[in-house]
Amino acid sequence: MLTLLIKPQAGLAIMLYLVWRHRREARALAIPLVAVALAVIPISILGTPPLILQWLDNTVLNPSSENLVFWSINNVSLTDHLGLLLGAGIAVAAIGGIYALMQLGNHRWTQNHTYSSIFLVSMLLSPYASNQGMIVPLALVPSWSALAIQYVVLFASSSLGVFRENSAWFALLFGASALWLYVPSTENQEKQAS
């Protein structure tokens, strides 16, 4: 839940998932929810005007022309590029397809896959999600093979000058390849099985 401090776009979706998953343990959820509130709310009301109002003004109500340019070249959101319905359909179909292929191939879908998928879909569906934020879903399913794919694709697409306008597609490719290529260690598999 403290991921709300790092990546609010992805943190909200994972928080909703965790609250739903642990809904029968409502008392146990009270402490993490209070911790999140204590960490987020005081920071948001600091400053004059409060930081939350500054953020709303700078990002939603009156974004600067510099921010608009930066956001346009640093956005990995499929919904920004394709619209909500098409972006959501593609993101959900891609993750659902990987899940189905893993089930057919007897690959084990772990909790890390679930968390990574939620973060990835959240970022792809958010109106704005930065390239830097892609570390969140990728870090949960680490793979040397996926990292090699990222380097090759990044260097090739940057050299060809096609990365920026296709960054959302590359984000989906990187997330999907990481999900597919992640192999949990035997130690992690034993912990998750018990």
Beta strands, then each sheet from edge to edge (+ up, - down):
end
